[in-house]
Amino acid sequence: MGKLSEYISMKRDLAFDYERELRAVRDLMHGLTRLSGSDCTIDLTASEGYVAGGHARAAFSDALRVAIHDTLLQYAHDLACEGLDHGMDQDIVSNALSGAPVTLVRPHMTAGENGKPVRLAACA
């Protein structure tokens, strides 16, 4: 494998990783449903059982969603800027954040410009 093909392969893998992470962050912003630890998982959308229907769970779920939204928004912004700095195509970043269908990463990606604006839509 030549140096150019190795470089193109590396850029394709980099774009794939960033796109996948951006889509995951976007999905979390639209609805955090589970919180997992090493042994147990709390299903925040569950309605069965004594704990799931309690006031403590409702208050915890609401507070967690509010607190994590700003953090996820900042992470998505930082991730998008970092991906653009690494040369990701603006369309890939935009599509990942907007929820557009997954597109195949083109091997002839254009280099991003430093300081290129990234627009994120905050949803309440």
Disulfide bonds with the S-S distance in Angstrom:
none
